[in-house]
Amino acid sequence: MIGTIASAAVVSVGALAWGAFERNSPLFGRVQRRLPGNDPVAALTFDDGPNPEATPAILDALGAEGVAATFFVLGRHADRWPAIVERTRAEGHVIGNHGYHHRKLVWRSPSYVRDDIMLGAAAIERAGAARPRLFRAPHGQRNPWVSPIARSAGQRTVGWTLGVWDTALPGPDVIAERVLRGTRPGSIVLLHDGDGYDPAGDRMQTARALPRLIRGLRDRGFSFVTLATP
C-alpha cells in the first residue's frame, strides 16, 4: 500500500514538472507548438526585446530579405525603447506579449501572473502597437493559471518547435547552422533580439546570423510566415 502511494506521488510530481517546465505541454492549457499543415513554411520568432542595438539590426536584416517575423516583446523594455516597438509594428511584424518583468511564472501566484501579463500588454500599447493577441511565457514555463489568464486577456499561448540557444552566444555561423539543421515544415523557431535580464545585453550574433539562415532555408524551399493572431 505504501509503495503504491509512493509510486503515485512520484508520477504526480513528474506530471506536474512536465506541465510546468515543458514549453509545449498541454497539461496546464493548450499551447501552439508549430504551424498548421505540412507545407515547407517556418515562423521566425524573437523574444526579450526590444534592444537598442540588436532589434534595429534584426529589423534591417528582415527588411532586406523581405521576411516578416513575430516579436514577443518584454514590457519593461518596450517602456524604455517604445520607438523600436513602433518601428517593428510599422514594418509589418506581429507583436506578441512576453510579460513585463521576465520572471519565471511557474513560481508565481495568479494575481502576479495576471498583473505581469496585463502590464506587458499595456506597455506594448503605450509604444504604439495594437493590443497583443499572442503570449509567450518567459522560458516557456507555466503553472496551472498562466494560459487561462492569458486566454482571458485574449492572448493565445505560444511555445516553439526549435530553440537554438542563441542566448549562449555561440557565434553567428553556429546559430545559422542550428536553424538550418533543425527546421522542419511548420517549425516555430525561437531566437532572441533582447536579453530578459540585461536590457542592453548583446544579441548582435543573432542579427548577423539572419541573412545566412534565411537564404539557407529559402534554398531548401522554405517560405516564412508570422504567427496568425486569433
N, C-alpha and C positions, 0 to 999 in steps of 0.2 A: 504493500500500500504506500509506504513512504517513498519507495523507489518510483512508483507510478506518478506520485505527486511531484517529486523532484524532476522527473523527465518532462512532465507537462510544463513545469515552471521554466525549464531550460528552453523548451520550444517556444513558449510565450515570449520570453526575453529576446530570443533570436528573431522572432517575427517582428517585435516592436523595433528592434535595432534595424532590421531590413527596411521597415516603413520609414524610419527616421533618417537614415543615412544613405539609402539607395535613392539616387536622384529621380529615378523613373518609377519607383514603387507605387502601385495603386492603392496600397493599404490605407493610406491617410487621404485618399482622394485622387481622382483621375489626373494624370499628367500627360501633356503632349511630349512624346519622346522622339518622334520622327514625323516626316511629311507623309501625307496620304499618297497611296499609289506606288507604282514601281518604276516610274519614269526616271531617267538619269538627271535628277534635279537635286540641288543641295541648298540649304539656307545657312548663310554665314551670320553668326550672332556674336555680339560683343558685350561683355559685362564690365561694370565698375566705373565707367566713365561718367561725365567727360573728364578728359585730361588735357591740360593746356598745350602739350606738345604732340602727344600721340594721336588724339582724336582728330585734329585737323589734318595730320599726315595720312591717317587712315581714310578720312573723307576724300582727300585728294586722290589717293590710290584707287578707291572705289569709283570715283567720278571718272578717272582716266580710263578705267576698264568698263564703264557703263554697268556697274553692278549695284543693285540696291540691297541693303542688309537690314538687320534688326538689332537695335541697340537697347540693352537693358540698363537704364540709367539709374545711378545712385543719387538719391535726393539731395544729400548734403553737397555733392559735387555739382549737381545742377544749380543749386543756390549760389555756388561760388563762381561758376562759369556758364551763366544762362545763355550767353550769345552762341556758345558752341552747340548747346541743345537746339537753339533756334536754327542754326545753320543745318544741323542734322535733319531736322524736320523739313526745312525748305528744300533740301536736296533730294527729298523723296524717300527717305529711310523711315522705317517703322520704329517707334519709340515705345518700349515696354518699361515696366516698373521693376526695380531691383531693391525696393525698400529705401529707407532713408539713411540708416546708420551702418549697415553691413555688419550686423551682429548675427550670430547663428541662432535662428529662430527656434531650433529644436528644443532649446532650454528655456524658452520664454512663455509668459502667460498669455492667455487670449487677449487681454487688454493691451499688452505690449505689442503683440503681433498686429492687432488692428491699427494701433497708433503708427507703427512703423510703415505699414502698407499705405495708410491714408496720407501720412506726411510725405512719403515718397511721391505719391500721385500728385499731391498739391504742389510740390516743388517743380515737377515736370510741367504742370500747367502754368505756374508762375513764369517759367522760362519761355513760354510761348507755344508749347506743343499741346496737342489735344489730350484729354484725359486718357491715360493708358488703358488698354484692354487686355494686356498681357502682363503676367507677373512671373518672375523667376526668383526663387528664394536664394539668399546667399549660400554658396557652396552646394546648392540643391537640397539642403537639409530642412526637413519639415517635422512638425508634430501634428497631432490629430486635428488641430484647428486652423492651420495655415491655409490650406487650399480652400476650405469652406469660407473662411473670412475673405480671401481674395475673390472667390466667386461671388460673394455677397456684394463686393465692391465693383462687380462687372469685369473682373480680370481672370482670364484663363491661366492656369499654372502651366509653365513650360519647363521641361528638362532639356536634355540634349542627348544626341546619339554618340557624338565623338568629341572627346576632350583631348587636347594635345599638350597640356601643361606648358603653354607659352609663358605662364607666370614665372616659371623657373629660369627663364632667360637662357634657353639652350642654344640660341643663335637663329637668325632668320632662315638659313638653309634647313636646319633641323625642324623648325616649325612647319615650313612648307612641305618637307618630305613626310612628316607625320600626317598632315592633312591629306596629301596625295595618296599615301599608303592606306589610310583608314576610311576615307569617304566612300560611301555606298549610295546607290539610289535612295533618295528620301532622307539622307542624313541631315540632322541639325548639328552644325559644327560650332563648338564653343571656343571663342577666342576672347581676348581682353583688350580694351582700349584704355583701361584705367587700373588703378590699384585700390582695392576696397579699404585699405588701411592707411596708405600713404597717398594723399591727394596728388602729389607730383611724382609718383612712382614711375619708373622707366618702363614704357611699353612700346618703345620705338622698334624693337626687334619684330614685333607683330606687324607693325606698319610696313617694315621693309620686306617681310615675307609675303605680303599680299600679292604683288604682281606675279611672282612665280607660281604661287598656289592657284591663283585664279586662271592663269593661262594654262597651267598644267591640267587642271580639271576640265577646262574647255577642250583641250586637245584630246581628252578621253570621252568627249561627247556630253559633258555636263553643262547645264544651264543653272542660273541662280534665281532664287525667289526670296521674298520676305515671308515672315510668318503671317498668315492671314489673321486678321482680327475678327472676333466673333460678330 
